[in-house]
Structures are given as structure tokens and as C-alpha cells.
Amino acid sequence: MAAPTLLTDRLVLMPLGPADLDEVAALYADAAVMRHVDGGVRTRPETADALGANERSWKTQGWGLWAIRDTATGGLVGEGGLQTVTDLVGVDTDFGYTLGRRHWGKGLATEAGTAILDDLWSRYGGDTIQAMVHDDHRASIRVLEKLGFTELDTRTVRGERQRLYSLDRPA
């Protein structure tokens, strides 16, 4: 199943890949943006590796991260979607998003998240999607709750306190 382009009132979403390297490398190099992202700031080679892994995820699993772009300008707003988690007990997937600073506080994470989840349930075979968020990242906690996620617990993940959220497949 090929990934469609997703459209919202203000956004266009397309699978994130190597062609997005310049913009995503700039996003991932911003310490303020990456403060609440597992692993923090990433180098350009680390970003290139992550984009390659995401492209493989789209090809093998049919889902991954989307490039979130402004419909008016085409500029990168951020990225978001679902990733596989292999190193945490009881956590198989991680839904998340990363937006550039100038896009914070405008409801774009909720808008993109809604579009991604609406599409994702047709691609993802599981019955539950999980999300992890840093314990002190109030804005992302609000977005997850608006999207319908429920908090399960708080745990230490790779040395950082994170809240684990869950969303069940709609009936």
C-alpha cells in the first residue's frame, strides 16, 4: 500500500525521506526543539541515518514518519508519525512529532496528529499505539490527550523520566 499525501486545512504530509535531509537536519540541530526529544540534538550524519531508517520502515511496514509541511509555503513545519521501538519492555511503537519553534502554540501538532492517526489505523496492524513524552513537556502531554491518548505510567527511559501513553484502535 503506497502512502498517500495527507491534507489538512493548513498542512500537507508526505512520507519523510532522504530528500528532506537539509530541512530536517536544521530542525534536529536546534537544541530548543530537541530538548524533549529522546537523544537530543542530532548531527547531520545521524539525521541522514534516521531518514534512511524511516524510508525502510515505509517500504517494509507501510508506515513511519511524515514530513509535515505548510500548504501555503511548502516549508517544513516538522515531522511526525509512528516508529518501532525495540529496546523497551512493553513498548512496541512510539507515536510522536517534532515541530520547529516558530510553529509552536498554533495547534499544528494536533492537526497533524489527527491526520496521521486517521490514516495510520488503515496501515498499522496492531490494536494499540503508544507514545512516550518527557514528564515535564506539558504542551506535548496536552496534544496527546487531545488526540485521545491515555496515560499508563511514568518510567525512566534511557535515564530520563517519561510518561507512557496509549491509544486503542477505534471500535
WORARA-V586485 format. One record per pair of residues at least 12 apart in sequence whose C-alpha atoms are under 6 Angstrom apart, sorted by the first residue. I is the first residue (numbers start at 1). J is the second residue. D is the distance in whole Angstrom. If there is no record, write none. Layout:
BEGIN
I_J_D, I_J_D
END
This chain:
BEGIN
10_71_6, 11_69_6, 11_70_5, 11_71_5, 12_69_5, 12_71_6, 13_66_6, 13_67_5, 13_68_5, 14_66_5, 14_67_5, 15_66_4, 15_67_6, 16_65_6, 16_66_5, 16_67_5, 17_51_5, 17_55_6, 18_51_6, 25_44_5, 25_47_6, 28_41_6, 28_42_5, 29_41_5, 29_42_6, 64_81_6, 64_82_5, 64_83_6, 65_80_5, 65_81_4, 65_82_6, 66_79_5, 66_80_5, 66_81_6, 67_79_5, 77_99_6, 77_100_6, 78_98_5, 78_99_4, 78_100_6, 79_97_5, 79_98_5, 80_96_5, 80_97_4, 81_95_6, 81_96_6, 82_94_6, 82_95_4, 93_130_6, 94_130_5, 94_131_5, 95_131_5, 110_143_6, 127_168_6, 127_169_5, 128_167_6, 128_168_4, 128_169_6, 129_166_6, 129_167_5, 130_165_6, 130_166_4, 131_164_6, 131_165_5, 132_163_6, 132_164_5, 133_162_5, 133_163_5, 134_162_4, 135_161_6, 135_162_5, 135_163_6, 149_165_6, 149_166_5, 149_167_5, 150_165_5, 150_166_5, 151_164_6, 151_165_4, 152_164_6, 152_165_5
END
